[in-house]
Structure formats: structure tokens, C-alpha cells
């Protein structure tokens, strides 16, 4: 007799329904994940006084959070594939909150690195990646819009967390601010709780001998009955981390571009508040600069998501993303000499617009390259590479500020890196697409010759 094994496959993306709740959860998680490492910079001046350290030392806090957010990508991928998104996010929320609560009791900068940096960063990573995976499974046709709306969580939270952080700092000190922020991060657990997996369609896979194949009657209520010889093949197991996605040249191009991007993307926002304070801008006004970036970014991301979903834009998503990178880089370069508050406001408006475009498009481009099936593994590997870049970019910028006291140089460097990444992605995508089209034409030609050999 044969053995029966249940095989499950998920239903198609509903593009709505409970997906909107998933989108809301992803919105909150994205907000904490991307805005928090920047918003925490309002505490840096006070930390420098308490721990007698420099810009580069405090910049490491943001860098470690971002490095954990990115570098824990493969760990998050493995855990999601093994346990599912919901339990992983619940654990992540507890870690993120616990890291900030413990950080409020630290007595030196190293302890801050381990608590606010490593623990909180790991917790955010275990929330961020699963939320994106769930969003991708619930949306297909409306995916660019969904990605844009979810990405808007970053500017919304940045515009709120930055002035809130300054308010908490003024009223309770940095320790009280960290403690309250730890409580806020418990909302990640709530977001994890709503991540309901899609229902499954079940199939019965019946392994039997060749003699029994014709004796099996069709059963009502089953979508498919597959009859195979026991020795034909083994049922495949899902890989916890699929490295085969690296065989895609398009993904390699994307990874290289994102490495260059992350070297400079976060530098202006991490150093902006301290730069403004050094120029004599009052503390509250300096913190408000991040809110301006956030306000503009709020509208930029959904708008960019809508534009990206247009029929004539979606097939050229890589070029659209390249344009966003160039825009962001040119904004950094052109604003490098801004010293007065009005000039900084103008920079924040254009930076918020270009930064929003980058944020709205980055994961849509990745999903377009690898598809839903490879997204979890590809995202984990991409984030791991980005972790290396984020450990180089902001700390190096902080070191150069400490050494040369020159912010202009930092903005030129950050802008140059974004421009380089944009040009590389555009040119590499052009040659990759042209090569792929040429290969497809050759295969079609050989196929026609095989069908009509006399032609």
C-alpha cells in the first residue's frame, strides 16, 4: 500500500482584506526600524558629555543598530522559514524593547553599544524582515502602492520620534528618554500579533507502486491527486536559506549598488542635528530639521509607489530607482555648503523627497528581480551585505568630523557615493537587460529552426 503525505501551497495574494491590517503593521515596524537609528541622534550631545566621547563614538550607536538590522537578515530568514513570521516578530519586539530599557541603566559607551545597539538592533531586524515578507505575500497587483505606503512609516515616525526624543531629553534626561522609548517599542509585539499567515490549499500526494496507480479512484474534495513511484523522487524540503538566488546576475548588480548606497545614504540624517547645533541653531529647531525630512518623506513615498505602479514605469523600475539615487546624491552635493537655518531647511525638503523615493522603490526592485519565492533569502543576503557598508559609512563620517571639523567634506562624500551607485545601477541594468534580450532572441531563433528545419 502507499503512504499519504499532505502538501500545502498558499493561496494567491488577496490584494486587500486583512492585507490592509498587515500593511498597517508593516508601516509601524518600518517606522521604528528606519526612523529610530536616526532619531536617537538627538541624544548624542548629552551622551558625549556624560561619557566623555566624540562624534564617531556616538555615531557607532546608530551604526550598530543599522548593522544589526541588516546583518541579522540571514538569521531572520532562517527563523522565518522555520517558525513563521508571527512568533519571530513577537520575540523581536521583546528584544527591541528590552535593549532600550536596559540601556537606560548603562554607565559607559560600550554598554550602550551592546544594549541600545546590538539588542535593540537585533529586535528590530526580527520585526522588519518578516513584516516585508508578509506584505509581499498579501499584495501582488497593488504591491508598489503597498510598498510605498509601508515605507511611509519611516518618515512619519522620524517626524514624531525626533521632537519627542528632544522633549523627553529636556524633561527626563537621556536615561528617562531611553526608558520611555523602550516602552514604545513594545508596539512591535502588537504588529507581530496581527501577522496572520495566508490560508493554505491542501493537496494529497500519494506515493504508491506502479501497479496501484490505475486502481486509485478520484476522491471528492481534493484539488489534485498525484501518484508517484516510491523510488522516483523524494519530496523536497524547503531550504532555510537559499543561496541559489545568487546565481541571478540581476541580484548581484542590485547587491553591489545597495552596498555603495548604504555607505552614504544615512550619513546626512545621522549628523544633521549635531551639525545644526554646531552652527548655533537652538536644540529644538535642530531636532525639527529631521521632522521636516519626515514630513516631506511622508508624501514622497506613497506618491512614488503610485507612480511606480504605472504600466509604463513598472517594467523600467531599475532605471526609476537609479534616478532616485542620483537625485539623492545631487541633493547632498548641492547642499554641502548650507550653513544658515534657511539653507538647511531647503536641504531637508529636497533630501526628504529624494530619500522617500529611494525608500519606496528599494524593496519593490528587489522583489521584481527574485520574485516572491526567493524574496526571503535574497532579502536576508542583501541586508547582510548592507550591514558591512553601514559599519563603514556613518562611523567613518564621524571620525572625519572629529579630525577635520568639516561637515562639507562629509556631504560631498555621501553625495558622491549615491551618484556612483545610481550611475552603476543604470548602466549595469542597461547592459544586463540588453544581454538578456539578445539571449532570448537567440533561443527563439534556435527554437524556430528546430521546428522548421528547412527554413
Rosetta blueprint (number, residue, H / E / L):
1 X L
2 X L
3 X E
4 X E
5 X E
6 X E
7 X E
8 X E
9 X E
10 X E
11 X L
12 X L
13 X L
14 X L
15 X L
16 X L
17 X L
18 X L
19 X H
20 X H
21 X H
22 X H
23 X H
24 X H
25 X H
26 X H
27 X H
28 X H
29 X H
30 X H
31 X H
32 X H
33 X H
34 X H
35 X H
36 X H
37 X H
38 X H
39 X H
40 X H
41 X H
42 X H
43 X H
44 X H
45 X H
46 X H
47 X H
48 X H
49 X H
50 X H
51 X H
52 X L
53 X L
54 X L
55 X H
56 X H
57 X H
58 X H
59 X H
60 X H
61 X H
62 X H
63 X H
64 X H
65 X H
66 X H
67 X H
68 X H
69 X H
70 X H
71 X H
72 X L
73 X H
74 X H
75 X H
76 X H
77 X H
78 X H
79 X H
80 X H
81 X H
82 X H
83 X H
84 X L
85 X H
86 X H
87 X H
88 X H
89 X H
90 X H
91 X H
92 X H
93 X H
94 X H
95 X H
96 X H
97 X H
98 X H
99 X H
100 X H
101 X H
102 X H
103 X H
104 X L
105 X L
106 X L
107 X L
108 X L
109 X H
110 X H
111 X H
112 X H
113 X H
114 X H
115 X H
116 X H
117 X H
118 X H
119 X H
120 X H
121 X H
122 X H
123 X H
124 X H
125 X H
126 X H
127 X H
128 X H
129 X H
130 X H
131 X H
132 X H
133 X H
134 X H
135 X H
136 X H
137 X H
138 X H
139 X L
140 X L
141 X L
142 X L
143 X H
144 X H
145 X H
146 X H
147 X H
148 X H
149 X H
150 X H
151 X H
152 X H
153 X H
154 X H
155 X H
156 X H
157 X H
158 X H
159 X H
160 X H
161 X H
162 X H
163 X H
164 X H
165 X H
166 X H
167 X H
168 X H
169 X H
170 X H
171 X H
172 X H
173 X H
174 X H
175 X H
176 X H
177 X H
178 X H
179 X H
180 X H
181 X H
182 X H
183 X H
184 X H
185 X L
186 X L
187 X H
188 X H
189 X H
190 X H
191 X H
192 X H
193 X H
194 X L
195 X L
196 X L
197 X L
198 X L
199 X L
200 X E
201 X E
202 X E
203 X E
204 X E
205 X E
206 X E
207 X E
208 X L
209 X L
210 X H
211 X H
212 X H
213 X H
214 X H
215 X H
216 X L
217 X L
218 X L
219 X L
220 X L
221 X L
222 X L
223 X L
224 X L
225 X E
226 X E
227 X E
228 X E
229 X L
230 X L
231 X L
232 X L
233 X L
234 X L
235 X L
236 X L
237 X L
238 X L
239 X L
240 X L
241 X L
242 X L
243 X H
244 X H
245 X H
246 X H
247 X H
248 X L
249 X H
250 X H
251 X H
252 X H
253 X H
254 X H
255 X H
256 X H
257 X H
258 X H
259 X H
260 X H
261 X H
262 X H
263 X H
264 X H
265 X H
266 X L
267 X H
268 X H
269 X H
270 X H
271 X H
272 X H
273 X H
274 X H
275 X H
276 X H
277 X H
278 X H
279 X L
280 X L
281 X L
282 X L
283 X H
284 X H
285 X H
286 X H
287 X H
288 X H
289 X H
290 X H
291 X H
292 X H
293 X H
294 X H
295 X H
296 X H
297 X H
298 X H
299 X H
300 X H
301 X H
302 X H
303 X H
304 X H
305 X H
306 X H
307 X H
308 X H
309 X L
310 X L
311 X H
312 X H
313 X H
314 X H
315 X L
316 X L
317 X H
318 X H
319 X H
320 X H
321 X H
322 X H
323 X H
324 X H
325 X H
326 X H
327 X H
328 X H
329 X H
330 X H
331 X H
332 X H
333 X H
334 X H
335 X L
336 X L
337 X L
338 X L
339 X L
340 X L
341 X H
342 X H
343 X H
344 X H
345 X H
346 X H
347 X H
348 X H
349 X H
350 X H
351 X H
352 X H
353 X H
354 X H
355 X H
356 X H
357 X H
358 X H
359 X H
360 X H
361 X H
362 X H
363 X H
364 X H
365 X H
366 X H
367 X H
368 X H
369 X H
370 X H
371 X H
372 X H
373 X H
374 X H
375 X H
376 X H
377 X H
378 X H
379 X H
380 X H
381 X H
382 X H
383 X H
384 X H
385 X H
386 X H
387 X H
388 X H
389 X H
390 X H
391 X H
392 X H
393 X H
394 X H
395 X H
396 X H
397 X H
398 X H
399 X H
400 X H
401 X H
402 X H
403 X H
404 X H
405 X L
406 X L
407 X H
408 X H
409 X H
410 X H
411 X H
412 X H
413 X H
414 X H
415 X H
416 X H
417 X H
418 X H
419 X H
420 X H
421 X H
422 X H
423 X H
424 X H
425 X H
426 X H
427 X H
428 X H
429 X H
430 X H
431 X H
432 X H
433 X H
434 X H
435 X H
436 X H
437 X H
438 X H
439 X H
440 X H
441 X H
442 X H
443 X H
444 X H
445 X H
446 X H
447 X H
448 X H
449 X H
450 X H
451 X H
452 X L
453 X L
454 X L
455 X L
